[in-house]
Amino acid sequence: MVGMETTAVLDRADLQAPTRLWTRDFTLYFGARSVSLLGDAMMQVAAALAVGKTYGVSGVGYVLAVWTLAAVGFVVFGGVFADRIGARTVMVAADIVRVVTQSVVAVAFLTGTPPLWLLLVCSSLAGTAAGMFQPGVNGMIPLIARDRQRANATLKIADAGSQLAGPALAGLIMAFSSAGVVYSLNAAAFAFSGLCLALIRARPAGGPKRSSTILLDLRRGWTEFRSRTWMWSVIVIWVFFGLLVFGPYIPLGSRLIGERLGEAAYGWAMAGLGTGTVVGGLIAIKLRPPRPLAAGGIAVAGFTFVPLSVALELSLPLLVAGHLLGGCALAFWSVMWSTSVQAQVAEDVLNRVTAYEIAGSVSGAAVGQALVGPVSDAVDPRSLLFVSAAACVAVCVALLATRPIRNLHQP
C-alpha cells in the first residue's frame, strides 16, 4: 500500500492538529531551506559577475555546467541513499561538503584571482553534494507536513524571498566589497542549513527492511519512474526547456542586461523574478485545480516574458515586470509538479523517483550551459533569447497536448 513502508515520527501535538503547518520540524526545515536558498540566489549573481569579469560568458557557462553535470550524475545515488539511511542524514552530509567547497572559493577570491581549474573543481564538488542533497528536498515534505500543497507553496515563497533578497544583497556586496565575501556568506548559509536539518526529529520509522543492493535500489526507482507515463513525459519535455531556456538564460541574461543597463539592473531583474515567485506561491496556496499539471502547463507560458524582455531590450521597469510574470508562472508550475509527485508516489521510493526526475529535467540545462558560450560567439545572443521565448511557448503546448499530463487528477 502507498506510504505503508515509511512513516513519519510525529509529535503528539501534531497528531492532535493534523492541519497545522508550522510544527517544530516544518519550522526548522523552512529555516534551513530559506537560508540555503538565499545563499544560492546570491551565488548566481556572484558567479555570473565575478567569473564573467575574468573568464567571460564561456567561463560562466563552464562553471555552471560542471556544477549541473555533477549534480545530475550523482542525484540518482542521492535518491538511493536517502531511501536507505534517511533523507535528513544525506542532506546534512551534503551541506557539510558545500561548506568546505564554498569556503575554499571564498579564500581564493579574498586572496587574489582564483584559477579557472579551481573554480571548476569546487563547482563540481558542490554540484555532487547538491545532487546527493536534492532528492531529499521532495522526500522530506511528507515527513514534516500533512498538507503537501500548502507546504510546497510556502517553501516556494521562501524560494521567492531568497530570489528577491539574494541578488540585491549580492549586488551590494559585489559593489562595496568582493566575491569572496559573497562566497563566505554562502558557506555560512550551508552551515546554518545543516544545523537546522540535524535538529529535525521526523524521520523514516524504524523496523526491518528488505535486504537489497544499490543496483537493485536503482532499478526499483527506475521501474517506478518509467511506469508513470505522465512523469517521464514531463521530463522529456523539460529536457528541451532546460536546453533552450534555463541553460542559456543566466550567462546570456547577465551579460546583455549588465552591458546595457549596468550590473545592478541584473540584480533588479532577479529580484523581480523572486517577487513573481512570491505571487505564484501565494496563488498556489489558495488555488487547488483538479488537474494540477494541466493548470501548471498553462502557467508555464508566462515564463516566455523572461527571455523575451531581455531580447527586446526593454526598459528596466518593463524588464523587471517581465521577470515578475515569469517567476509567478514558474512558481505555480513548480508547486503543482512537486505536489503531484509526492501524492502519486509511495514514500518508500519517493526519493529515488524524485532523483530520476531531477536528473532528467536538469540534464538539458547542463548541456545548454556548456554550449551557450561557443554558440553565442557565432550567433547573436539576442537571437538566442528569442529562440528561448519560442521554446517556452512550445513547452506549454507540448505539456497540454500530452494526454496523461493533461488528464492527471489530484488523488
URVENVEN-V833740 format. One record per backbone hydrogen bond with DSSP energy under -1.0 kcal/mol. NH is the residue of the N-H (numbers start at 0). CO is the residue of the C=O. E is the energy in kcal/mol with one decimal. If there is no record, write none. Layout:
nh:NH co:CO e:E
nh:NH co:CO e:E
//
This chain:
nh:3 co:0 e:-1.8
nh:14 co:10 e:-1.5
nh:15 co:11 e:-1.7
nh:16 co:12 e:-1.1
nh:19 co:16 e:-1.8
nh:22 co:20 e:-2.3
nh:26 co:22 e:-2.4
nh:27 co:23 e:-2.2
nh:28 co:24 e:-2.5
nh:29 co:25 e:-3.1
nh:30 co:26 e:-2.4
nh:31 co:27 e:-2.5
nh:32 co:28 e:-2.6
nh:33 co:29 e:-2.6
nh:34 co:30 e:-2.1
nh:35 co:31 e:-2.1
nh:36 co:32 e:-2.8
nh:37 co:33 e:-1.8
nh:38 co:34 e:-2.0
nh:39 co:35 e:-2.1
nh:40 co:36 e:-2.6
nh:41 co:37 e:-2.1
nh:42 co:38 e:-2.0
nh:43 co:39 e:-1.7
nh:44 co:40 e:-1.1
nh:45 co:41 e:-2.5
nh:46 co:42 e:-3.3
nh:47 co:43 e:-2.0
nh:48 co:44 e:-2.5
nh:49 co:45 e:-3.0
nh:50 co:46 e:-1.3
nh:52 co:48 e:-1.8
nh:53 co:49 e:-1.0
nh:54 co:50 e:-3.3
nh:55 co:51 e:-1.7
nh:58 co:54 e:-1.4
nh:59 co:55 e:-2.0
nh:60 co:56 e:-2.7
nh:61 co:57 e:-2.7
nh:62 co:58 e:-2.4
nh:63 co:59 e:-2.5
nh:64 co:60 e:-2.4
nh:65 co:61 e:-2.6
nh:66 co:62 e:-1.4
nh:67 co:63 e:-2.4
nh:68 co:64 e:-3.2
nh:69 co:65 e:-2.1
nh:70 co:66 e:-2.2
nh:71 co:67 e:-2.7
nh:72 co:68 e:-2.5
nh:73 co:69 e:-1.6
nh:74 co:70 e:-1.2
nh:77 co:73 e:-2.0
nh:78 co:74 e:-1.9
nh:79 co:75 e:-1.7
nh:80 co:76 e:-2.7
nh:81 co:77 e:-2.1
nh:82 co:78 e:-1.9
nh:83 co:79 e:-1.8
nh:84 co:80 e:-3.1
nh:85 co:81 e:-1.1
nh:89 co:85 e:-1.6
nh:90 co:86 e:-2.5
nh:91 co:87 e:-2.3
nh:92 co:88 e:-2.0
nh:93 co:89 e:-2.2
nh:94 co:90 e:-2.1
nh:95 co:91 e:-1.9
nh:96 co:92 e:-1.8
nh:97 co:93 e:-2.0
nh:98 co:94 e:-2.0
nh:99 co:95 e:-1.6
nh:100 co:96 e:-2.3
nh:101 co:97 e:-2.3
nh:102 co:98 e:-1.6
nh:103 co:99 e:-2.1
nh:104 co:100 e:-2.0
nh:105 co:101 e:-2.1
nh:106 co:102 e:-2.4
nh:107 co:103 e:-2.1
nh:108 co:104 e:-2.4
nh:109 co:105 e:-2.4
nh:110 co:106 e:-1.6
nh:118 co:114 e:-1.7
nh:119 co:115 e:-2.5
nh:120 co:116 e:-2.5
nh:121 co:117 e:-2.7
nh:122 co:118 e:-2.2
nh:123 co:119 e:-2.3
nh:124 co:120 e:-2.4
nh:125 co:121 e:-2.6
nh:126 co:122 e:-2.2
nh:127 co:123 e:-2.2
nh:128 co:124 e:-2.3
nh:129 co:125 e:-2.3
nh:130 co:126 e:-2.4
nh:131 co:127 e:-1.9
nh:132 co:128 e:-2.0
nh:133 co:129 e:-2.7
nh:136 co:133 e:-1.2
nh:138 co:134 e:-1.9
nh:139 co:135 e:-2.4
nh:142 co:139 e:-1.0
nh:143 co:139 e:-1.2
nh:144 co:140 e:-1.8
nh:147 co:145 e:-1.2
nh:150 co:146 e:-2.3
nh:151 co:147 e:-3.0
nh:152 co:148 e:-2.6
nh:153 co:149 e:-2.4
nh:154 co:150 e:-2.5
nh:155 co:151 e:-1.9
nh:156 co:152 e:-1.8
nh:157 co:153 e:-1.7
nh:158 co:154 e:-2.2
nh:159 co:155 e:-2.2
nh:160 co:156 e:-2.9
nh:161 co:157 e:-2.1
nh:162 co:158 e:-2.5
nh:163 co:159 e:-2.2
nh:164 co:160 e:-2.8
nh:165 co:161 e:-3.0
nh:168 co:164 e:-2.8
nh:169 co:165 e:-3.0
nh:170 co:166 e:-2.7
nh:171 co:167 e:-2.1
nh:172 co:168 e:-2.5
nh:173 co:169 e:-2.9
nh:174 co:170 e:-1.8
nh:175 co:171 e:-2.2
nh:176 co:172 e:-2.8
nh:181 co:177 e:-1.1
nh:182 co:178 e:-2.6
nh:183 co:179 e:-1.8
nh:184 co:180 e:-2.3
nh:185 co:181 e:-2.0
nh:186 co:182 e:-2.1
nh:187 co:183 e:-2.0
nh:188 co:184 e:-2.1
nh:189 co:185 e:-1.9
nh:190 co:186 e:-1.8
nh:191 co:187 e:-2.3
nh:192 co:188 e:-2.5
nh:193 co:189 e:-2.5
nh:194 co:190 e:-1.9
nh:195 co:191 e:-2.4
nh:196 co:192 e:-2.4
nh:197 co:193 e:-2.0
nh:198 co:194 e:-1.1
nh:199 co:196 e:-1.1
nh:216 co:212 e:-2.5
nh:217 co:213 e:-2.6
nh:218 co:214 e:-2.4
nh:219 co:215 e:-2.4
nh:220 co:216 e:-2.3
nh:221 co:217 e:-2.3
nh:222 co:218 e:-2.5
nh:223 co:219 e:-2.4
nh:224 co:220 e:-2.1
nh:225 co:221 e:-2.9
nh:226 co:222 e:-1.3
nh:227 co:224 e:-1.3
nh:231 co:227 e:-2.0
nh:232 co:228 e:-2.1
nh:233 co:229 e:-1.5
nh:234 co:230 e:-2.0
nh:235 co:231 e:-2.3
nh:236 co:232 e:-2.0
nh:237 co:233 e:-2.6
nh:238 co:234 e:-1.6
nh:240 co:236 e:-1.3
nh:241 co:237 e:-2.6
nh:242 co:238 e:-2.4
nh:243 co:239 e:-2.4
nh:244 co:240 e:-2.1
nh:245 co:240 e:-1.5
nh:246 co:241 e:-3.1
nh:248 co:244 e:-1.7
nh:251 co:247 e:-2.2
nh:252 co:248 e:-4.1
nh:253 co:249 e:-2.3
nh:254 co:250 e:-1.4
nh:255 co:251 e:-2.9
nh:256 co:252 e:-2.4
nh:257 co:253 e:-1.6
nh:258 co:254 e:-2.5
nh:259 co:255 e:-1.6
nh:260 co:256 e:-3.1
nh:261 co:257 e:-1.3
nh:266 co:262 e:-1.2
nh:267 co:263 e:-2.0
nh:268 co:264 e:-2.4
nh:269 co:265 e:-2.2
nh:270 co:266 e:-2.0
nh:271 co:267 e:-2.3
nh:272 co:268 e:-1.9
nh:273 co:269 e:-2.1
nh:274 co:270 e:-2.4
nh:275 co:271 e:-2.3
nh:276 co:272 e:-1.7
nh:277 co:273 e:-1.7
nh:278 co:274 e:-2.0
nh:279 co:275 e:-2.8
nh:280 co:276 e:-2.5
nh:281 co:277 e:-2.4
nh:282 co:278 e:-2.3
nh:283 co:279 e:-2.1
nh:284 co:280 e:-1.4
nh:285 co:281 e:-1.2
nh:286 co:282 e:-3.2
nh:294 co:290 e:-2.0
nh:295 co:291 e:-2.6
nh:296 co:292 e:-2.5
nh:297 co:293 e:-1.8
nh:298 co:294 e:-1.8
nh:299 co:295 e:-1.7
nh:300 co:297 e:-1.0
nh:301 co:298 e:-2.3
nh:302 co:299 e:-1.9
nh:303 co:300 e:-1.6
nh:304 co:301 e:-1.3
nh:305 co:302 e:-1.8
nh:307 co:303 e:-1.8
nh:308 co:304 e:-1.8
nh:309 co:305 e:-1.1
nh:310 co:306 e:-2.6
nh:311 co:307 e:-2.3
nh:312 co:309 e:-1.3
nh:313 co:308 e:-1.8
nh:318 co:314 e:-2.7
nh:319 co:315 e:-2.7
nh:320 co:316 e:-2.1
nh:321 co:317 e:-2.4
nh:322 co:318 e:-1.9
nh:323 co:319 e:-2.2
nh:324 co:320 e:-2.3
nh:325 co:321 e:-2.0
nh:326 co:322 e:-2.6
nh:327 co:323 e:-2.1
nh:328 co:324 e:-2.2
nh:329 co:325 e:-2.5
nh:330 co:326 e:-2.3
nh:331 co:327 e:-2.0
nh:332 co:328 e:-2.1
nh:333 co:329 e:-2.5
nh:334 co:330 e:-2.2
nh:335 co:331 e:-2.2
nh:336 co:332 e:-2.6
nh:337 co:333 e:-2.7
nh:338 co:334 e:-2.4
nh:339 co:335 e:-1.7
nh:340 co:336 e:-2.4
nh:341 co:337 e:-2.4
nh:342 co:338 e:-2.0
nh:343 co:339 e:-1.9
nh:344 co:340 e:-1.5
nh:348 co:345 e:-1.4
nh:352 co:348 e:-2.5
nh:353 co:349 e:-2.7
nh:354 co:350 e:-1.9
nh:355 co:351 e:-1.8
nh:356 co:352 e:-2.1
nh:357 co:353 e:-2.4
nh:358 co:354 e:-2.6
nh:359 co:355 e:-2.1
nh:360 co:356 e:-2.2
nh:361 co:357 e:-2.5
nh:362 co:358 e:-1.3
nh:365 co:361 e:-1.9
nh:366 co:362 e:-1.9
nh:367 co:363 e:-2.3
nh:368 co:364 e:-2.6
nh:369 co:365 e:-2.0
nh:370 co:366 e:-1.9
nh:371 co:367 e:-1.5
nh:374 co:370 e:-2.5
nh:375 co:371 e:-2.4
nh:376 co:372 e:-1.1
nh:378 co:374 e:-2.3
nh:383 co:379 e:-1.6
nh:384 co:380 e:-1.7
nh:385 co:381 e:-1.6
nh:386 co:382 e:-1.8
nh:387 co:383 e:-1.8
nh:388 co:384 e:-2.1
nh:389 co:385 e:-2.2
nh:390 co:386 e:-2.3
nh:391 co:387 e:-1.8
nh:392 co:388 e:-1.5
nh:393 co:389 e:-2.2
nh:394 co:390 e:-2.5
nh:395 co:391 e:-2.0
nh:396 co:392 e:-2.2
nh:397 co:393 e:-2.5
nh:398 co:394 e:-2.5
nh:399 co:395 e:-2.0
nh:400 co:396 e:-2.0
nh:405 co:401 e:-2.7
nh:406 co:402 e:-2.8
nh:409 co:289 e:-1.9
//
